[in-house]
Structure formats: C-alpha cells, structure tokens
Amino acid sequence: MISLTDSQKIGMGITGFGVFFLFFGMILFFDKALLAIGNILFVAGLSFVIGLERTFRFFFQKHKIKATSFFLGGVFVVLIGWPMVGMVLEIYGFFLLFRGFFPVVVGFIRRVPILGYLLNLPGISGIVDKVGESNNMV
C-alpha cells in the first residue's frame, strides 16, 4: 500500500470534491458556480497531492504550454461566466495535459472485475485499445 502524508490525504479529498463539483455542475446544465468551485478545488487539490513546485513544473513544461493554456484558459472562461465554452476548452486541455497517463489508467481499469469486462466488449475494446496504446493523440 502507498503511504501518503497528511497533506496528500487532504489533497486527495480536495481533488475528489473538485471532480464531484465539476461533474455535478455539468449534470445541472453547466451551473457556473459549481463549475467554478470544482475548478478551483481540482487545481488546489492537485497542488496538495504533488506539491506546489511539482504542480508548477507539470503545468509549465515547454511541450505542455499549449495544453496548459487551454486548460487554465478554460478555467478562466468558466470563472468569468461562460461555462459551456470554458468546459470545452478545459476538457481539450485536460486531454492534452494528461494523455500520458491514459495507458496507465486503461491498464488499471482493465484489471477491475466489472469495468474490465465492459472495456473488453467488441464495440468498446477497439476505442479503448487506441487510447491505451496511443501516446500521441491529437
């Protein structure tokens, strides 16, 4: 089992609340307030989990500037009151930022009993295989 410090545990909780608020904000027809709270909690929780310096280094690497600008630009657009446009920008930036983690996530989900079965269904497995092996999407 992985040992987490107290600040990392707090960060996991904050990130979880951020994802919850983002999901709930999208379910409630892109509610501006919930999406803004979710964005702030997600970024704050991420910085608690991996640390401020590593968060800064992750977002501002030379090859991730485009992805970071889309993601943080989407956060800003949501905060100023255009939730639909902001979430589209954010989702695109999120996929660009975290595409290196997708093969790891797909491999993990395939080992989960019910979800692994669903990912191996004929129509879904081709798409999941492309996401799981491709590191150069977009």
Backbone torsions as a table, in degrees:
resi	resn	phi	psi	omega
1	MET	NA	145.0	-178.1
2	ILE	-82.2	133.3	178.5
3	SER	-88.8	127.7	-179.9
4	LEU	-115.0	141.9	173.6
5	THR	-75.7	170.1	-180.0
6	ASP	-63.3	-39.5	-180.0
7	SER	-67.9	-32.6	176.7
8	GLN	-70.1	-36.6	175.7
9	LYS	-64.0	-43.1	177.1
10	ILE	-62.2	-42.0	178.4
11	GLY	-61.8	-39.7	177.1
12	MET	-62.6	-41.5	177.7
13	GLY	-65.2	-44.0	179.8
14	ILE	-64.7	-42.4	177.7
15	THR	-63.3	-41.4	177.3
16	GLY	-61.0	-44.1	176.2
17	PHE	-63.2	-37.8	178.1
18	GLY	-61.7	-45.8	178.1
19	VAL	-63.8	-40.6	178.1
20	PHE	-60.6	-47.8	-179.8
21	PHE	-64.5	-37.9	176.8
22	LEU	-63.5	-46.5	179.3
23	PHE	-63.0	-46.4	-179.1
24	PHE	-65.1	-37.3	177.4
25	GLY	-64.8	-35.4	176.9
26	MET	-74.1	-36.4	178.1
27	ILE	-63.6	-37.6	-179.6
28	LEU	-89.1	42.5	174.1
29	PHE	57.2	50.1	174.2
30	PHE	56.8	56.3	176.1
31	ASP	-66.3	121.8	-174.4
32	LYS	-59.5	-44.9	-175.2
33	ALA	-65.8	-45.2	-179.7
34	LEU	-65.6	-39.7	178.6
35	LEU	-66.5	-39.5	178.7
36	ALA	-64.7	-45.0	177.8
37	ILE	-62.1	-43.3	179.2
38	GLY	-61.5	-41.9	178.7
39	ASN	-62.2	-47.3	-178.3
40	ILE	-64.3	-44.0	179.3
41	LEU	-65.4	-38.9	-179.6
42	PHE	-63.2	-49.4	-178.4
43	VAL	-67.1	-39.5	178.6
44	ALA	-65.6	-42.6	179.0
45	GLY	-64.3	-38.9	177.4
46	LEU	-62.0	-40.0	179.3
47	SER	-70.4	-29.2	174.4
48	PHE	-69.9	-38.7	-175.6
49	VAL	-70.5	-48.1	-175.3
50	ILE	-105.7	-2.9	178.3
51	GLY	94.8	153.8	-176.9
52	LEU	-65.0	-45.6	-177.0
53	GLU	-65.0	-44.6	179.5
54	ARG	-68.0	-33.5	175.6
55	THR	-64.0	-45.9	179.1
56	PHE	-61.8	-44.6	179.0
57	ARG	-64.5	-35.9	179.3
58	PHE	-65.3	-48.0	-175.4
59	PHE	-74.1	-29.9	-172.7
60	PHE	-111.5	35.1	170.2
61	GLN	-73.7	152.0	-175.0
62	LYS	-58.6	-43.0	-176.8
63	HIS	-80.7	-4.5	179.1
64	LYS	-112.2	12.8	-177.9
65	ILE	-63.5	-41.9	179.0
66	LYS	-61.2	-46.9	-179.4
67	ALA	-64.1	-42.3	179.6
68	THR	-64.5	-40.3	-179.9
69	SER	-66.0	-38.3	175.9
70	PHE	-66.0	-45.3	-177.5
71	PHE	-65.0	-53.5	-178.3
72	LEU	-70.8	-30.8	173.4
73	GLY	-63.9	-39.5	176.6
74	GLY	-65.1	-39.1	175.9
75	VAL	-61.1	-45.1	179.7
76	PHE	-63.2	-43.0	-179.8
77	VAL	-64.2	-38.2	175.9
78	VAL	-64.2	-42.2	-178.3
79	LEU	-65.8	-31.2	178.6
80	ILE	-85.0	-7.1	169.8
81	GLY	116.9	14.1	175.6
82	TRP	-116.1	80.9	-171.3
83	PRO	-67.0	-37.6	-177.4
84	MET	-65.8	-49.0	-179.9
85	VAL	-64.3	-43.3	-179.6
86	GLY	-61.5	-41.2	-179.3
87	MET	-69.9	-34.3	176.2
88	VAL	-63.6	-45.7	177.7
89	LEU	-62.1	-43.2	-179.2
90	GLU	-63.5	-45.1	-178.5
91	ILE	-64.2	-41.9	177.4
92	TYR	-62.9	-45.3	177.9
93	GLY	-63.8	-38.3	178.5
94	PHE	-61.1	-46.3	179.6
95	PHE	-65.1	-36.2	176.8
96	LEU	-68.7	-40.2	-178.5
97	LEU	-68.0	-45.0	-169.6
98	PHE	-104.8	16.2	-178.0
99	ARG	-65.4	-23.1	176.8
100	GLY	-70.3	-20.6	-179.8
101	PHE	-88.9	-13.9	-175.5
102	PHE	-60.7	-42.5	177.4
103	PRO	-60.6	-36.6	178.2
104	VAL	-66.0	-44.3	-179.3
105	VAL	-64.8	-44.0	179.2
106	VAL	-62.4	-42.7	177.8
107	GLY	-61.7	-39.1	178.6
108	PHE	-68.4	-45.2	-177.4
109	ILE	-65.9	-32.0	178.5
110	ARG	-66.0	-21.3	178.7
111	ARG	-88.6	-9.7	176.4
112	VAL	-79.4	130.6	-169.6
113	PRO	-51.0	-61.3	-174.1
114	ILE	-75.9	-43.1	-179.0
115	LEU	-65.7	-36.2	176.8
116	GLY	-61.6	-40.4	176.9
117	TYR	-63.2	-43.4	179.8
118	LEU	-64.7	-37.7	180.0
119	LEU	-71.4	-18.2	179.3
120	ASN	-95.5	5.8	175.9
121	LEU	-66.2	149.8	-172.8
122	PRO	-53.1	-47.0	-177.4
123	GLY	-72.7	-31.2	-174.3
124	ILE	-88.5	-31.2	-172.5
125	SER	-63.0	-35.2	178.9
126	GLY	-63.8	-42.8	178.9
127	ILE	-67.8	-43.8	-179.2
128	VAL	-65.2	-37.0	177.7
129	ASP	-63.5	-40.8	178.3
130	LYS	-63.8	-44.3	179.2
131	VAL	-67.5	-38.9	-177.3
132	GLY	-70.7	-29.3	-178.2
133	GLU	-100.7	-26.3	-174.6
134	SER	-81.8	124.2	176.8
135	ASN	-105.6	-6.2	-177.8
136	ASN	-120.1	50.4	176.6
137	MET	-71.3	148.2	177.1
138	VAL	65.3	NA	NA
